[in-house]
Structure formats: C-alpha cells, structure tokens
Amino acid sequence: MIHIERDPDSVPEVLTSEWAKEASDQLWDTFYRQQEGRQEAFPFRPRIWQAVAGPLMELFHEKCAYCETPLSKETYLDVDHHRPKAIYWWLAYEWENLYPICTQCASYKGTSFPVIGKPAEPGQKGQDLLDERALLLDPCLDEPSEWLHFEDNGFVDSTLGATEE
C-alpha cells in the first residue's frame, strides 16, 4: 500500500450531479422510514459507482488501493467503499470513500469497519470521521510507511518500533 494524494477538487461530475443528489436523498428517505420501524433496504445505485471507476483507476494507477495488485477485468471489483456502505450508507456517493479494489482484498476486508473511538453517526463527514480513529488504513489519509515495514523479500511487517539487531 502506498499513499495516494486525492485532490478534493477533482470530484468526478457524476458525484456532484442531480442524479447523485437524488440517489443520496433516497438513502436519507429510506433511513427515516427505517427509524419509524419499516424494514427497508437502502436503494443504492451501482451505476453511479461504475461511472467513477475510470477516474479511480487513473488515480490509483490501475492498482488495488490496498495491495497494489494490478487491476484488470479479471481482478477488478468495480468500486469499493472504504467505510462500508452497509454501515456508512450516507457516504455511498462520496468521492473520498470510493476506492478501486481487487477481489482478494474485498474478501479480506468484508463489511466491518473497526474503530477505536465513537462510531460516526449518519451525516457525519470530515473531521467527525477521523475522530472514529479507524483501525483500517486509508491510503489517501494515512501514510502507510508509518504503519507498515516492507521487507526486501516482499513481505510486509506491521510491527512498529522494532529495533534492528
């Protein structure tokens, strides 16, 4: 994993379009109905994520955001949500939460998102998300080299503070 600088001004137009706004509004409407006790799934629109796949592939140099495996049609799992959409549904169409990911990393990552702090509440973004103190490294926010040591043999060691003998 390497750090990728994501320009906040480079949000693909589809994510700021009326289409994405309507999709987000539908998620909020569903959330409010769920709060009233209705059993209803969130109506996600995968075509929006498909529309940002190209810009994400370009940003991440056609590699998985986590393991850097070169992505192709055989290894590419469309677009992943760093904070899973099942939990953080309000971030489903947020540029900062979308990543290209290989199928293997997707299977390891799953749909959980462990945090040390208080989990974010619906609608929270920015600093509020950082206050969660996530345990999953974010290649656009974290410096992986501060947490991971890359061995000459290709292995990665996550042990910090180890001294050389």
C-alpha positions, -999 to +999 in steps of 0.1 A: +000+000+000+013+034-009-001+069+000-022+084-028-029+121-028-065+126-037-073+161-048-106+172-032-113+194-062-111+165-086-145+150-077-160+134-109-190+153-121-213+124-117-209+126-079-220+162-079-248+157-104-285+159-098-286+122-103-262+116-073-281+141-052-314+123-059-298+090-050-285+104-018-319+119-010-334+085-015-310+070+010-319+096+036-357+089+029-351+052+035-331+059+067-360+080+081-385+052+072-362+027+089-363+049+120-400+046+120-397+008+121-400+000+085-379-029+072-365-015+040-331-019+023-311+011+010-317+017-027-281+020-038-274+030-075-244+010-086-243+028-120-230+059-101-200+039-089-195+024-123-193+060-136-164+068-113-145+036-119-123+052-147-112+082-126-105+059-096-084+035-118-065+065-131-059+080-096-047+046-082-025+039-113-048+009-122-039-009-090-058-021-059-059+007-033-048-017-006-024-043-020-014-026-053-022-056-074-025-045-110-062-045-118-078-059-149-113-071-158-104-104-141-092-088-108-112-057-106-142-055-082-158-023-096-157+003-068-153-004-031-164+017-002-136+022+024-162+027+050-188+000+041-220+013+026-240-011+047-229+008+078-220+043+064-247+045+038-246+083+037-211+081+023-221+058-006-216+085-032-187+104-015-155+106-036-133+103-005-149+069+004-146+052-030-116+030-039-106+005-066-100-028-050-091-064-061-114-093-053-090-108-028-087-076-007-125-072-009-130-107+006-105-100+034-119-065+041-155-076+043-182-053+055-169-045+090-151-013+099-134-014+133-128+019+151-113+028+185-134+059+190-171+066+189-186+054+156-198+082+133-235+089+132-255+093+099-245+125+081-211+130+098-182+136+075-147+151+075-132+155+110-160+136+126-149+105+106-113+110+117-125+111+153-136+075+150-099+065+149-103+038+123-082+007+125-082+001+087-055+022+070-068+046+044-043+050+016-055+086+009-054+098+045-027+077+062+010+073+054+013+035+051+050+037+056+044+049+092+025+017+100+040-009+076+075-021+071+082-035+036+108-063+037+132-069+008+116-103+002+082-087-005+066-094+029+051-067+050+056-064+087+031-043+107+052-044+139+061-009+149+090+001+170+111-030+162+148-023+165+174-039+143+198-062+159 
